[in-house]
Amino acid sequence: MKELPAIVAALLAAPEKGAVLATLVAAEGSSYRRPGARLLLLADGRRVGSISGGCLEEDVIARAAAVRATGQAEAVVYDTSSENDLVWGVGLGCHGVVRVLIELLAPQPAWAEALARRFEQRRAAELSIIHGGEDRSAWGTRLAAPGDCADPGRLFAETVAPPIALVIFGAGDDAQPLARLAHELGWRVTVADPRAAFATAARFPTAHRLLVGPANELVAQAAPDATTLAVVMTHHYVHDVPLLRDLLARPLAYLGLLGPRQRAEKILADLAADGFTPTPEQRARLHAPVGLDLGADGPEPVALAILAEMQAALAGRDARPLRERTRPIHE
């Protein structure tokens, strides 16, 4: 989720008092966002994140002023389950009930500092958001502790994963929109290429890391783990062969190869001839050609097709149209 790292960054960059955080802590039925969605309201008027499609934010902002003035957290229930629901004169028709905790934060809260460290270390963290009980002074967000109440009516417990890591092997022009769009999703992007003139900050200003080195050393430099997404798109056969060999040997979350199917089969055949034959499991992890069939033509649509397939793989979905889905969207 993009918004929590952005909220953490905003909190640590704004030491002044008065930041108010709204967290969606419970949802029944249909809702635009699920528990864990957050909206940060900074004292200077800036907003980071969202808890709905825009229908609840106006009321939350109004309530945040009272929370900021009193320092007392507030839990608000929004019920849009009725066919005739009217909120500020607008029928939402979401057919759900959501509970939102609105709390005043201390400057640079300890949990935000801890999350920032965990994100850099690529480690998960446990948060507890207490939103019920007689003692309102205990309401709010904190790092989980052994003594936290287990009552789901009073506590929303959340495992916060670090931002998704994507390594793009290849810094050609078509890698630029891929890096840019992945950054918009909140992913941590590494761009790696044997050519120093291509893997530059000027060409990839949103990349978290830029790596340059021989193709047979780049995977070791990038050090992708089992949670990493990787795509090979150097457009140079001699680079793609060692890159794919080294990546296939790692248990990645996703591995894609740009180019036609015949090219991928030739690379695999060459690897086998050199003594490396991928296992059936390794071959099953390889998406080649990479991306969904969106009719993409050009760098930006191709980047969209690649990211869409990655997102589906992360979520364990088959990428079919939602109108064909018979089960709830959020499970």
ZABAFI-724751 format. One line per 5 residues: number of its first residue (from 1); for each residue x, y, z of C-alpha. Coordinates in steps of 0.02 Angstrom, whole numbers, plus 50000, padded with zeros to 5 digits. Example, Ala and Ser with C-alpha at 12.3 -4.5 7.8 and 13.67 -1.06 7.14 Angstrom:
ZABAFI-724751
1> 50615/49775/50390 | 50684/49947/50357
END
This chain:
ZABAFI-724751
1> 50000/50000/50000 | 50077/50165/49945 | 49999/50282/50071 | 50076/50219/50233 | 50258/50245/50178
6> 50205/50416/50114 | 50121/50456/50280 | 50275/50399/50376 | 50387/50508/50268 | 50272/50658/50290
11> 50267/50637/50480 | 50455/50625/50496 | 50480/50776/50383 | 50353/50883/50477 | 50402/50896/50661
16> 50268/51024/50703 | 50119/50981/50811 | 49941/50961/50749 | 49947/50812/50631 | 49786/50711/50635
21> 49773/50533/50571 | 49612/50449/50516 | 49620/50259/50501 | 49485/50145/50433 | 49485/50011/50568
26> 49332/49905/50524 | 49218/49875/50375 | 49062/49771/50350 | 48987/49743/50179 | 49049/49842/50031
31> 49169/49987/50048 | 49285/50079/49930 | 49435/50053/50046 | 49473/49912/50166 | 49535/49918/50347
36> 49708/49994/50354 | 49669/50138/50237 | 49731/50303/50309 | 49715/50490/50285 | 49843/50605/50364
41> 49794/50787/50391 | 49945/50896/50426 | 49935/51059/50522 | 49978/51160/50366 | 49827/51091/50273
46> 49915/50957/50170 | 49833/50787/50151 | 49915/50618/50123 | 49815/50461/50084 | 49628/50427/50084
51> 49498/50322/50173 | 49366/50322/50035 | 49337/50377/49857 | 49315/50554/49922 | 49143/50535/49999
56> 49196/50528/50182 | 49345/50644/50182 | 49244/50805/50201 | 49165/50746/50363 | 49329/50676/50428
61> 49415/50843/50397 | 49279/50933/50495 | 49294/50811/50640 | 49483/50822/50636 | 49473/51005/50687
66> 49385/50956/50848 | 49509/50815/50881 | 49652/50937/50854 | 49573/51061/50975 | 49531/50938/51114
71> 49669/50810/51089 | 49539/50674/51114 | 49524/50535/50985 | 49356/50501/50905 | 49287/50342/50825
76> 49156/50374/50692 | 49040/50249/50609 | 48980/50283/50432 | 48831/50177/50380 | 48795/50175/50193
81> 48703/50009/50194 | 48531/50084/50161 | 48469/50106/49983 | 48416/50281/50032 | 48570/50334/50128
86> 48607/50519/50114 | 48771/50589/50173 | 48784/50778/50152 | 48649/50767/50020 | 48736/50631/49918
91> 48674/50452/49907 | 48831/50348/49921 | 48753/50178/49889 | 48908/50085/49951 | 48802/49963/50051
96> 48927/49949/50192 | 48970/50006/50368 | 49143/50074/50408 | 49222/50132/50571 | 49357/50266/50567
101> 49472/50317/50710 | 49527/50499/50708 | 49675/50536/50822 | 49795/50678/50859 | 49976/50623/50836
106> 50129/50672/50934 | 50265/50754/50828 | 50367/50620/50740 | 50281/50476/50830 | 50389/50328/50883
111> 50291/50205/50777 | 50326/50308/50620 | 50512/50311/50657 | 50509/50122/50685 | 50416/50092/50522
116> 50541/50198/50425 | 50682/50089/50492 | 50589/49929/50451 | 50552/49989/50274 | 50737/50021/50242
121> 50780/49850/50313 | 50640/49769/50211 | 50561/49697/50367 | 50378/49688/50415 | 50309/49771/50571
126> 50154/49746/50680 | 50042/49894/50720 | 49900/49903/50845 | 49761/50032/50826 | 49653/50039/50981
131> 49484/50116/50939 | 49369/50062/51080 | 49356/50047/51268 | 49317/50168/51408 | 49493/50241/51420
136> 49503/50356/51269 | 49679/50407/51315 | 49732/50233/51260 | 49653/50251/51088 | 49771/50271/50942
141> 49910/50195/50837 | 50062/50109/50912 | 50183/49968/50882 | 50104/49805/50934 | 50146/49742/51108
146> 50112/49576/51195 | 49984/49653/51312 | 49874/49728/51178 | 49690/49686/51189 | 49634/49550/51067
151> 49454/49611/51055 | 49422/49651/50869 | 49287/49773/50924 | 49420/49877/51011 | 49581/49837/50919
156> 49633/49833/50736 | 49795/49737/50721 | 49892/49755/50560 | 50049/49678/50487 | 50135/49812/50385
161> 50245/49745/50247 | 50387/49848/50173 | 50357/49929/50003 | 50359/49808/49857 | 50531/49792/49778
166> 50548/49791/49589 | 50713/49766/49499 | 50717/49815/49316 | 50864/49738/49226 | 50885/49853/49077
171> 50886/50042/49072 | 50823/50073/48896 | 50690/50198/48850 | 50549/50075/48880 | 50609/50046/49058
176> 50580/50229/49100 | 50388/50226/49104 | 50395/50058/49195 | 50502/50134/49333 | 50395/50289/49338
181> 50228/50197/49351 | 50297/50076/49480 | 50352/50225/49584 | 50174/50293/49573 | 50116/50129/49650
186> 50234/50158/49795 | 50356/50021/49745 | 50543/50032/49779 | 50624/50024/49608 | 50800/49970/49567
191> 50865/49993/49390 | 51016/49889/49339 | 51109/49891/49175 | 51284/49852/49111 | 51285/50021/49023
196> 51327/50167/49137 | 51264/50294/49011 | 51088/50219/49023 | 51066/50189/49210 | 51075/50370/49266
201> 50979/50476/49390 | 50932/50596/49250 | 50845/50455/49155 | 50771/50372/49310 | 50740/50511/49438
206> 50615/50406/49538 | 50724/50251/49555 | 50772/50202/49732 | 50936/50124/49672 | 51039/50125/49513
211> 51162/49983/49481 | 51294/49968/49346 | 51407/49819/49315 | 51437/49667/49206 | 51280/49570/49165
216> 51344/49416/49255 | 51366/49516/49416 | 51210/49625/49417 | 51093/49499/49499 | 51214/49476/49643
221> 51227/49665/49661 | 51038/49685/49663 | 51019/49539/49786 | 50833/49509/49753 | 50744/49400/49880
226> 50585/49297/49883 | 50478/49455/49896 | 50558/49542/49747 | 50483/49567/49574 | 50607/49563/49430
231> 50596/49593/49244 | 50733/49574/49114 | 50724/49698/48970 | 50898/49745/48913 | 50857/49709/48729
236> 51030/49630/48717 | 51033/49442/48703 | 51208/49428/48775 | 51151/49521/48931 | 50985/49432/48950
241> 51061/49257/48953 | 51167/49277/49111 | 51035/49385/49194 | 50898/49256/49167 | 51014/49114/49223
246> 51051/49200/49389 | 50871/49255/49418 | 50796/49084/49383 | 50902/49013/49523 | 50820/49131/49649
251> 50647/49108/49728 | 50575/49275/49668 | 50397/49334/49690 | 50390/49366/49502 | 50508/49351/49354
256> 50470/49421/49182 | 50566/49425/49018 | 50529/49550/48881 | 50525/49486/48703 | 50438/49354/48598
261> 50411/49176/48658 | 50536/49105/48532 | 50673/49217/48601 | 50638/49156/48779 | 50644/48974/48722
266> 50810/49005/48635 | 50883/49080/48794 | 50824/48930/48895 | 50896/48812/48765 | 51063/48902/48770
271> 51064/48893/48960 | 51030/48706/48952 | 51172/48685/48827 | 51287/48772/48951 | 51235/48653/49090
276> 51094/48751/49174 | 50924/48672/49150 | 50785/48760/49247 | 50672/48649/49350 | 50486/48641/49307
281> 50453/48753/49458 | 50579/48882/49398 | 50507/48881/49222 | 50331/48901/49293 | 50387/49061/49382
286> 50449/49137/49219 | 50326/49254/49131 | 50386/49258/48951 | 50328/49355/48858 | 50303/49470/49006
291> 50139/49561/49035 | 49952/49541/49009 | 49870/49542/48839 | 49806/49721/48838 | 49843/49755/48657
296> 49989/49863/48715 | 50094/49954/48587 | 50226/50077/48643 | 50326/50099/48803 | 50188/50165/48917
301> 50053/50036/48871 | 50183/49896/48882 | 50233/49959/49055 | 50050/49955/49106 | 50032/49776/49043
306> 50186/49722/49140 | 50133/49805/49302 | 49956/49736/49286 | 50023/49559/49274 | 50139/49589/49422
311> 49995/49654/49527 | 49889/49504/49483 | 50031/49386/49529 | 50056/49473/49696 | 49871/49463/49737
316> 49852/49284/49673 | 49720/49338/49548 | 49692/49281/49369 | 49670/49459/49299 | 49498/49423/49227
321> 49373/49568/49210 | 49284/49606/49374 | 49115/49587/49291 | 49157/49402/49269 | 49201/49380/49452
326> 49067/49290/49553 | 49152/49308/49722 | 49177/49469/49823 | 49314/49583/49759 | 49391/49600/49932
331> 49420/49432/50015
END
